[in-house]
Amino acid sequence: MARAVIVGGGGAGDAAAFALRKRGFDGDIVVVSADQDRPYDRPYLSKEFLRGEIDVPKVFLHDEAEYAKEGIELRLDARVIGGSLSERKVTLAGGGEAAFDVLVLGLGGTPRRLPELPTAPNVLTLRSLRDSRVLREALGRASRLLLIGAGFIGAEVAASARKLGKEVLIVEALPVPLQRALGREVGEIYARIHRDRGVDVRTGAKVDRWHTDGDRVTGASISDGTHEEVDLVLVAVGIEPNLELPKALGLPIEGGGVSVDEGLRAAENVYVGGDIALHRHPVLRRSIRVEHWEVAKGHGRGIAASITSGHTPYAKIPYFWSDQYDVSLEYRGHASGDDVAVWRGDREALTFSVFYLRGSIIQGVLSMNDPKTNELGGKLIESRRSVDPTALANPGVDLSELVGAGAT
Ligand SMILES: Cc1cc2nc3c(=O)[nH]c(=O)nc-3n(C[C@H](O)[C@H](O)[C@H](O)COP(=O)(O)OP(=O)(O)OC[C@H]3O[C@@H](n4cnc5c(N)ncnc54)[C@H](O)[C@@H]3O)c2cc1C
């Protein structure tokens, strides 16, 4: 009987385990996770869970009985540190091995730290449920939060902290929030959204000097010449994909991830998904690495398809969302800085979409409070249909007609 070992109990790993069973895999399934908690819905950690609007067990993806019912063995608080692909086994920290016929890796990433930042009990990062518990408690006691970095985690925590009535200061090195993910113009809109809601957003800035009292950080001298007192700091400057294990196993590393084919396979009987996977996307026709929840879960399901049915290209278009205050962002596809942006809708009213085109082919669509356009945009991306940018920009043109139009 085949035995699947899944390393990582996050979005990709958990989805792979359940999808394997759903697709009729009848061998052993073992999920080995370094996390202390059973798999949970990570996006809640900067939003509803952090604000105390939901609690455990609601954050967990499944209750314990479901793992038992599906015959999925969970080994928590267990870290895989190496192994041998030819001998089909992985080794665990503290001794012990796990033999596999098929290996799945969904290892996620580790928050980056800033080398110049003091280690202090009120300087935190956010990735795990445990981190979110610690941040939630600290936020309850804090009155002024300093966020280093205005990417998605920083921006979402800023919104949550404002909702909890906290003073929030963001220090971001780039000219606008979310610039790397969403570009300059949409970043400017986010700067306005946060400022309008009382966040002190300092862009193009960095902390020059940290001030401490005992073991705690109490303030920061910022490069704009100001000094700010704070009682809690969250460092949200992105993640380093967890590549130590893939490297130790000799898997192909490329573009900051593990290179996998269209069917998410990295080597014979080894599949990799989620934040660490550099996936050759069959529809977008290039390799992409995406750090988003639905993509990780989709990879898990895609891996299960490849394991049970043989090589199966995973063709779903990447999708993610971010909720900040009453503003809901959705993004489908995968655009790059060279793509041409075509705007549709009303930016002042925060109800608009932006299409990103390479030639006449849409690569990505970003929507703010505009879900219908986002969905139709996703269909246009999937079709790889040639589109006329003036039609996209014209709110009088019904996009569903473009979706229905014959391929060119
Ligand atoms: C606070 C927060 C909010 C987010 N919000 C959103 C959102 O709103 N929308 C969105 O699209 N995305 C969001 N994301 C991103 C999304 O959660 C990630 O892209 C997704 O979790 C990646 O899934 P994964 O399976 O690749 O990794 P993870 O979910 O990180 O899981 C990795 C697992 O591997 C384990 N592990 C790592 N190394 C080892 C090892 N050597 N041995 C054993 N186990 C190991 C880890 O403990 C962990 O359980 C958010 C992320 C965070 C942190």
The ligand as a Tripos MOL2 file, in Angstrom:
@<TRIPOS>MOLECULE
LIG
   53    58     1     0     0
SMALL
NO_CHARGES

@<TRIPOS>ATOM
      1 C1         -1.2600   36.7430    8.9480 C.3       1 LIG1
      2 C2         -1.4210   36.2950    7.5350 C.ar      1 LIG1
      3 C3         -2.5380   36.7010    6.8100 C.ar      1 LIG1
      4 C4         -2.6860   36.3090    5.4860 C.ar      1 LIG1
      5 N1         -3.7860   36.7220    4.7730 N.ar      1 LIG1
      6 C5         -3.9370   36.3420    3.4930 C.ar      1 LIG1
      7 C6         -5.0920   36.7910    2.7470 C.ar      1 LIG1
      8 O1         -5.9320   37.5370    3.2240 O.2       1 LIG1
      9 N2         -5.2200   36.3490    1.4690 N.ar      1 LIG1
     10 C7         -4.2850   35.5370    0.8940 C.ar      1 LIG1
     11 O2         -4.4540   35.1750   -0.2690 O.2       1 LIG1
     12 N3         -3.1890   35.0970    1.5760 N.ar      1 LIG1
     13 C8         -2.9940   35.4930    2.8560 C.ar      1 LIG1
     14 N4         -1.8820   35.0760    3.5590 N.ar      1 LIG1
     15 C9         -0.8740   34.2170    2.8910 C.3       1 LIG1
     16 C10        -1.2390   32.7390    3.0100 C.3       1 LIG1
     17 O3         -1.6150   32.4410    4.3170 O.3       1 LIG1
     18 C11        -0.0460   31.8870    2.5740 C.3       1 LIG1
     19 O4          0.2260   32.1690    1.2310 O.3       1 LIG1
     20 C12        -0.3560   30.3940    2.7290 C.3       1 LIG1
     21 O5         -0.5750   30.0680    4.0790 O.3       1 LIG1
     22 C13         0.7760   29.5450    2.1790 C.3       1 LIG1
     23 O6          0.4790   28.1980    2.3690 O.3       1 LIG1
     24 P1          1.6480   27.1000    2.4540 P.3       1 LIG1
     25 O7          0.9830   25.8050    2.6310 O.co2     1 LIG1
     26 O8          2.5890   27.3270    1.3560 O.co2     1 LIG1
     27 O9          2.4480   27.5070    3.7870 O.3       1 LIG1
     28 P2          1.9280   27.6910    5.2670 P.3       1 LIG1
     29 O10         0.4450   27.8790    5.3160 O.co2     1 LIG1
     30 O11         2.8040   28.7010    5.8870 O.co2     1 LIG1
     31 O12         2.2380   26.2810    5.9340 O.3       1 LIG1
     32 C14         3.5590   25.8150    6.0480 C.3       1 LIG1
     33 C15         3.5890   24.7410    7.1030 C.3       1 LIG1
     34 O13         4.8260   24.0370    7.0210 O.3       1 LIG1
     35 C16         5.3350   23.8340    8.3260 C.3       1 LIG1
     36 N5          6.7760   23.5890    8.1640 N.ar      1 LIG1
     37 C17         7.7010   24.4050    7.6320 C.ar      1 LIG1
     38 N6          8.8960   23.8060    7.5890 N.ar      1 LIG1
     39 C18         8.7180   22.5600    8.0920 C.ar      1 LIG1
     40 C19         9.5850   21.4480    8.3090 C.ar      1 LIG1
     41 N7         10.8720   21.4810    7.9660 N.pl3     1 LIG1
     42 N8          9.0590   20.3280    8.8810 N.ar      1 LIG1
     43 C20         7.7500   20.2700    9.2010 C.ar      1 LIG1
     44 N9          6.8860   21.2870    9.0020 N.ar      1 LIG1
     45 C21         7.3690   22.4130    8.4600 C.ar      1 LIG1
     46 C22         4.9360   25.0880    9.0480 C.3       1 LIG1
     47 O14         4.9650   24.9030   10.4470 O.3       1 LIG1
     48 C23         3.5110   25.2610    8.5280 C.3       1 LIG1
     49 O15         2.5950   24.4590    9.2300 O.3       1 LIG1
     50 C24        -1.7000   35.4770    4.8830 C.ar      1 LIG1
     51 C25        -0.5640   35.0730    5.6140 C.ar      1 LIG1
     52 C26        -0.4250   35.4760    6.9360 C.ar      1 LIG1
     53 C27         0.7960   35.0500    7.7110 C.3       1 LIG1
@<TRIPOS>BOND
     1     1     2 1
     2     2     3 ar
     3     2    52 ar
     4     3     4 ar
     5     4     5 ar
     6     4    50 ar
     7     5     6 ar
     8     6     7 ar
     9     6    13 1
    10     7     8 2
    11     7     9 ar
    12     9    10 ar
    13    10    11 2
    14    10    12 ar
    15    12    13 ar
    16    13    14 ar
    17    14    15 1
    18    14    50 ar
    19    15    16 1
    20    16    17 1
    21    16    18 1
    22    18    19 1
    23    18    20 1
    24    20    21 1
    25    20    22 1
    26    22    23 1
    27    23    24 1
    28    24    25 2
    29    24    26 1
    30    24    27 1
    31    27    28 1
    32    28    29 2
    33    28    30 1
    34    28    31 1
    35    31    32 1
    36    32    33 1
    37    33    34 1
    38    33    48 1
    39    34    35 1
    40    35    36 1
    41    35    46 1
    42    36    37 ar
    43    36    45 ar
    44    37    38 ar
    45    38    39 ar
    46    39    40 ar
    47    39    45 ar
    48    40    41 1
    49    40    42 ar
    50    42    43 ar
    51    43    44 ar
    52    44    45 ar
    53    46    47 1
    54    46    48 1
    55    48    49 1
    56    50    51 ar
    57    51    52 ar
    58    52    53 1
@<TRIPOS>SUBSTRUCTURE
     1 LIG1         1 GROUP 0 **** ****
